[in-house]
Amino acid sequence: MNRIDLDDIDRGLLDLLGEDARLSNRALARALGLAEGTVRTRIKRLTDRRLLRFTAITDHRQHGNPEFAFLRLRTDLNMAREISDTLAGYPQLRTVILTLGNFNILAIGLFDSREEIAAVTGDFLANIAGVLDVEVSIVTASIKYNERTAKL
Amino acid sequence: MRERKPMAAGNDDFAFDALDWKIVGLLKENGRASNQDIATRLDVPRASVGNRIQKMTEAGALRIVAAADFSAYDYSVLIALAIKVQGRSPEQVARDLAELPAIFAVHLVTGAHQIEALIAVHEFGELAEAVMGSINAIAGIGHIDVCIATDVVYYNFDVGITR
């Protein structure tokens, strides 16, 4: 387990920026009782270490009418790593996780249509050597999704 | 069939134009880019950058976020749950699950199970102490199929759900 040596100042910054990513360095400094230069240095250190990233999240409706789907794959165990790398290169698959359990790979995709899901699960996945079984679950409603923490 | 985007705080009719997408593209690279930086790079007035960001944000179409790596909060255990619901509406079960802090994503899905949930905890001990007790207390959970993440190969989260 890789413990990361963050102190209270770092955590304070993460918490405030998690609420409002565009708070100015000056506002952050005031809220935490720090010098503006300290805030700037700390943010740079956190982003350089890839512990913090500032990004823009667009509502899915701006991307047409996409379908979110969870794909669970059962694969040849020795090939799971290689297969996961192949999946990561496929643009519609936005998250690929190697797992221990009933399935070896969990992939989460954002697709333009149900037809595209069918194309991916049929043509694309079926032709990857070592893929034994695919279970597809299409998202009908998202109840909670916290993007304040992520794999950066 | 249930309407897919009911709880929208945003405006359904709002659509990005070409300049909006350019601004969004730069913000996806760096959410803290100043309006002035964006204006200079796109060769447009600073005020129009500010106005457009404000309009997109107010329409619920854009959120500028600071994302922390799982490790920054010492989350070292990531688990995917496929949940079969029995004798209760899956949506009610999902809403109960969403209340739990350890659960960072809950979706209703089609297929052999009705709910996909993702859990992040600091260590396995936390599962027994905090998580399983709370999950088991939720009525309607019939069966949970568990996958433990061993490696996150790829993770992109720049498209979000409607708030």
Chai-1 contact restraints between the chains, C-beta under 6 A:
chainA,res_idxA,chainB,res_idxB,connection_type,confidence,min_distance_angstrom,max_distance_angstrom,comment,restraint_id
A,M1,B,S76,contact,1.0,0.0,6.0,A-B,restraint_1
A,I4,B,S71,contact,1.0,0.0,6.0,A-B,restraint_2
A,I4,B,A72,contact,1.0,0.0,6.0,A-B,restraint_3
A,L14,B,A68,contact,1.0,0.0,6.0,A-B,restraint_4
A,L17,B,A66,contact,1.0,0.0,6.0,A-B,restraint_5
A,G18,B,A66,contact,1.0,0.0,6.0,A-B,restraint_6
A,A21,B,G31,contact,1.0,0.0,6.0,A-B,restraint_7
A,A21,B,I64,contact,1.0,0.0,6.0,A-B,restraint_8
A,A21,B,V65,contact,1.0,0.0,6.0,A-B,restraint_9
A,A21,B,A66,contact,1.0,0.0,6.0,A-B,restraint_10
A,R22,B,I64,contact,1.0,0.0,6.0,A-B,restraint_11
A,L51,B,D69,contact,1.0,0.0,6.0,A-B,restraint_12
A,L51,B,A72,contact,1.0,0.0,6.0,A-B,restraint_13
A,L52,B,A68,contact,1.0,0.0,6.0,A-B,restraint_14
A,R53,B,A67,contact,1.0,0.0,6.0,A-B,restraint_15
A,F54,B,N30,contact,1.0,0.0,6.0,A-B,restraint_16
A,F54,B,G31,contact,1.0,0.0,6.0,A-B,restraint_17
A,F54,B,R32,contact,1.0,0.0,6.0,A-B,restraint_18
A,F54,B,A66,contact,1.0,0.0,6.0,A-B,restraint_19
A,T55,B,K28,contact,1.0,0.0,6.0,A-B,restraint_20
A,T55,B,G31,contact,1.0,0.0,6.0,A-B,restraint_21
A,T55,B,D158,contact,1.0,0.0,6.0,A-B,restraint_22
A,A56,B,V24,contact,1.0,0.0,6.0,A-B,restraint_23
A,A56,B,L27,contact,1.0,0.0,6.0,A-B,restraint_24
A,A56,B,K28,contact,1.0,0.0,6.0,A-B,restraint_25
A,A56,B,G31,contact,1.0,0.0,6.0,A-B,restraint_26
A,A56,B,L62,contact,1.0,0.0,6.0,A-B,restraint_27
A,A56,B,I64,contact,1.0,0.0,6.0,A-B,restraint_28
A,I57,B,R63,contact,1.0,0.0,6.0,A-B,restraint_29
A,I57,B,V65,contact,1.0,0.0,6.0,A-B,restraint_30
A,I57,B,D158,contact,1.0,0.0,6.0,A-B,restraint_31
A,I57,B,G160,contact,1.0,0.0,6.0,A-B,restraint_32
A,T58,B,L62,contact,1.0,0.0,6.0,A-B,restraint_33
A,T58,B,V159,contact,1.0,0.0,6.0,A-B,restraint_34
A,D59,B,G10,contact,1.0,0.0,6.0,A-B,restraint_35
A,D59,B,A61,contact,1.0,0.0,6.0,A-B,restraint_36
A,D59,B,T162,contact,1.0,0.0,6.0,A-B,restraint_37
A,H60,B,V159,contact,1.0,0.0,6.0,A-B,restraint_38
A,Q62,B,F16,contact,1.0,0.0,6.0,A-B,restraint_39
A,Q62,B,A61,contact,1.0,0.0,6.0,A-B,restraint_40
A,F70,B,E116,contact,1.0,0.0,6.0,A-B,restraint_41
A,S84,B,V153,contact,1.0,0.0,6.0,A-B,restraint_42
A,A88,B,V153,contact,1.0,0.0,6.0,A-B,restraint_43
A,A88,B,Y154,contact,1.0,0.0,6.0,A-B,restraint_44
A,R94,B,N156,contact,1.0,0.0,6.0,A-B,restraint_45
A,T95,B,Y155,contact,1.0,0.0,6.0,A-B,restraint_46
A,V96,B,V153,contact,1.0,0.0,6.0,A-B,restraint_47
A,V96,B,Y154,contact,1.0,0.0,6.0,A-B,restraint_48
A,I97,B,A149,contact,1.0,0.0,6.0,A-B,restraint_49
A,I97,B,V152,contact,1.0,0.0,6.0,A-B,restraint_50
A,L98,B,T150,contact,1.0,0.0,6.0,A-B,restraint_51
A,L98,B,D151,contact,1.0,0.0,6.0,A-B,restraint_52
A,T99,B,C147,contact,1.0,0.0,6.0,A-B,restraint_53
A,T99,B,A149,contact,1.0,0.0,6.0,A-B,restraint_54
A,L100,B,I148,contact,1.0,0.0,6.0,A-B,restraint_55
A,L100,B,T150,contact,1.0,0.0,6.0,A-B,restraint_56
A,G101,B,V146,contact,1.0,0.0,6.0,A-B,restraint_57
A,G101,B,C147,contact,1.0,0.0,6.0,A-B,restraint_58
A,G101,B,I148,contact,1.0,0.0,6.0,A-B,restraint_59
A,N102,B,D145,contact,1.0,0.0,6.0,A-B,restraint_60
A,F103,B,C147,contact,1.0,0.0,6.0,A-B,restraint_61
A,L106,B,A80,contact,1.0,0.0,6.0,A-B,restraint_62
A,L106,B,C147,contact,1.0,0.0,6.0,A-B,restraint_63
A,L110,B,V159,contact,1.0,0.0,6.0,A-B,restraint_64
A,S137,B,V109,contact,1.0,0.0,6.0,A-B,restraint_65
A,S137,B,G111,contact,1.0,0.0,6.0,A-B,restraint_66
A,I138,B,T110,contact,1.0,0.0,6.0,A-B,restraint_67
A,V139,B,H107,contact,1.0,0.0,6.0,A-B,restraint_68
A,V139,B,V109,contact,1.0,0.0,6.0,A-B,restraint_69
A,T140,B,L108,contact,1.0,0.0,6.0,A-B,restraint_70
A,A141,B,L108,contact,1.0,0.0,6.0,A-B,restraint_71
A,S142,B,H107,contact,1.0,0.0,6.0,A-B,restraint_72
A,S142,B,I161,contact,1.0,0.0,6.0,A-B,restraint_73
A,I143,B,A94,contact,1.0,0.0,6.0,A-B,restraint_74
A,I143,B,A98,contact,1.0,0.0,6.0,A-B,restraint_75
A,I143,B,V106,contact,1.0,0.0,6.0,A-B,restraint_76
A,K144,B,A98,contact,1.0,0.0,6.0,A-B,restraint_77
A,K144,B,V106,contact,1.0,0.0,6.0,A-B,restraint_78
A,Y145,B,A105,contact,1.0,0.0,6.0,A-B,restraint_79
A,Y145,B,I161,contact,1.0,0.0,6.0,A-B,restraint_80
A,N146,B,F104,contact,1.0,0.0,6.0,A-B,restraint_81
A,E147,B,V65,contact,1.0,0.0,6.0,A-B,restraint_82
A,E147,B,A67,contact,1.0,0.0,6.0,A-B,restraint_83
A,E147,B,F157,contact,1.0,0.0,6.0,A-B,restraint_84
A,E147,B,G160,contact,1.0,0.0,6.0,A-B,restraint_85
A,T149,B,A68,contact,1.0,0.0,6.0,A-B,restraint_86
A,T149,B,F70,contact,1.0,0.0,6.0,A-B,restraint_87
A,T149,B,Y73,contact,1.0,0.0,6.0,A-B,restraint_88
A,A150,B,A67,contact,1.0,0.0,6.0,A-B,restraint_89
A,A150,B,F157,contact,1.0,0.0,6.0,A-B,restraint_90
A,K151,B,F70,contact,1.0,0.0,6.0,A-B,restraint_91
A,K151,B,V152,contact,1.0,0.0,6.0,A-B,restraint_92
A,K151,B,Y155,contact,1.0,0.0,6.0,A-B,restraint_93
A,L152,B,D69,contact,1.0,0.0,6.0,A-B,restraint_94
